[in-house]
């Protein structure tokens, strides 16, 4: 099924990217794709969901799917809220907390955050999913000295990033973007190939000089791109956010 899923996806993406199917072109209905490829509705639905999340097609209830117009570019020093992004694109968002623990930070984390080694932090790993397709894997540290209420928070209703945005105002942020290749564990989490290119966004925020949180978010490169907006009158740089 995985091989067939990739074949269908590659075929449709090639038609869109080559211009053979321009914006507004009707994508074959699910039953047409099922007949063409001899596959199940579940496989076809997964392909179309992935293409919709990636902004290549627009799915319309009862009217089928069409090739999407080029997506609006997003200025990105803003802190991403996955749920809000899903609502904007019309996709279904959910998240899974994979691990949660309180641990002392090591020397490397202490250097990044400016806190003493051994400072206890809440460590949370989260998988972000849109239309049943993993879109990002997040590893986050939360400073319990700045956000003590996080100690008892289970993050059942909101992922850690959204929870923090709603409760803790931040005054300073640092973004660092890296390129990495997915190891076997990361490839499994993100449903991509081992060795596939990934974008890693490292983000740290402070509140009036007090460290709040560090997030390391890994995106599958094939499903995301970075956009930056700049002005010649602005003395400083901004870094683009990974957007689907």
C-alpha positions, -999 to 999 in steps of 0.1 A, spaced: 0 0 0 29 24 8 45 18 -26 12 25 -43 5 55 -22 38 70 -32 33 62 -69 -1 79 -70 12 109 -51 43 112 -74 21 110 -105 -3 138 -93 25 160 -80 43 157 -113 13 168 -133 8 198 -110 44 209 -108 49 206 -146 19 228 -153 1 200 -171 -26 205 -144 -29 243 -139 -46 260 -109 -83 252 -110 -79 219 -129 -101 192 -115 -83 163 -99 -99 129 -107 -125 119 -82 -116 92 -57 -135 65 -75 -116 74 -107 -82 71 -90 -93 39 -74 -102 24 -108 -70 37 -125 -46 24 -98 -66 -6 -86 -63 5 -50 -86 12 -20 -104 44 -11 -82 47 20 -51 49 -1 -65 75 -24 -79 95 5 -45 95 22 -28 108 -10 -54 136 -15 -51 146 22 -14 149 19 -16 170 -13 -41 193 4 -20 197 35 10 206 12 -11 232 -5 -11 216 -39 -48 209 -41 -80 222 -26 -106 196 -15 -142 206 -18 -170 186 -1 -191 168 -28 -174 188 -55 -141 169 -56 -106 184 -56 -90 210 -78 -54 222 -82 -48 250 -57 -38 285 -66 -2 293 -55 -3 296 -17 -1 330 0 34 335 15 35 339 52 59 363 70 75 343 95 92 356 126 57 350 142 54 320 164 36 292 146 3 279 160 -3 245 143 -41 246 151 -45 280 137 -26 271 105 -48 240 101 -79 262 104 -65 286 78 -59 257 53 -91 238 61 -73 207 74 -80 186 105 -54 190 131 -45 168 161 -15 162 182 0 134 203 22 139 233 49 112 230 68 119 262 67 142 292 92 144 320 111 168 343 148 166 338 179 187 346 195 203 316 230 194 305 259 218 297 249 223 261 213 232 269 226 255 297 247 274 272 218 278 248 194 290 274 217 309 297 206 289 327 228 270 351 236 233 343 212 211 363 183 235 361 151 214 360 130 218 329 98 202 317 107 182 286 78 174 262 79 156 228 49 162 205 39 149 171 18 174 150 -6 158 126 -28 173 98 -54 152 80 -37 121 95 -3 130 80 25 138 104 37 173 97 62 180 125 80 165 155 86 189 183 110 186 213 104 213 238 120 225 271 99 247 294 115 267 322 95 258 353 110 288 372 93 311 346 62 290 340 56 270 372 20 261 362 34 239 334 46 214 361 11 199 364 -2 206 329 -10 174 309 -15 192 276 -48 173 268 -65 202 250 -37 222 235 -1 213 224 26 229 245 33 257 221 -3 268 219 -7 265 256 23 288 262 12 314 236 -21 317 254 -6 321 289 29 336 287 37 367 268 72 367 253 93 398 245 123 383 227 128 353 204 156 336 185 151 314 155 178 291 140 171 270 109 191 239 101 190 211 74 193 175 86 187 141 72 161 119 89 175 90 108 154 58 110 136 69 141 127 104 128 117 89 94 92 66 111 77 94 131 73 117 101 63 89 76 92 97 53 123 79 40 154 73 61 179 99 49 152 123 36 160 160 39 143 177 69 141 213 81 148 219 118 136 251 134 152 259 168 133 286 187 140 301 221 118 328 237 123 350 267 101 372 288 118 404 299 151 386 301 137 354 318 141 323 297 107 308 288 110 279 264 131 262 237 115 242 209 133 221 183 107 214 155 116 190 127 96 192 95 98 168 65 115 189 38 93 175 10 62 190 27 74 224 38 92 255 26 106 286 43 95 321 34 111 353 46 99 389 42 125 417 44 124 455 42 154 476 33 144 501 60 145 474 87 180 470 103 181 434 112 171 400 98 141 379 100 139 341 95 111 324 76 88 299 92 83 264 79 49 264 62 32 235 45 
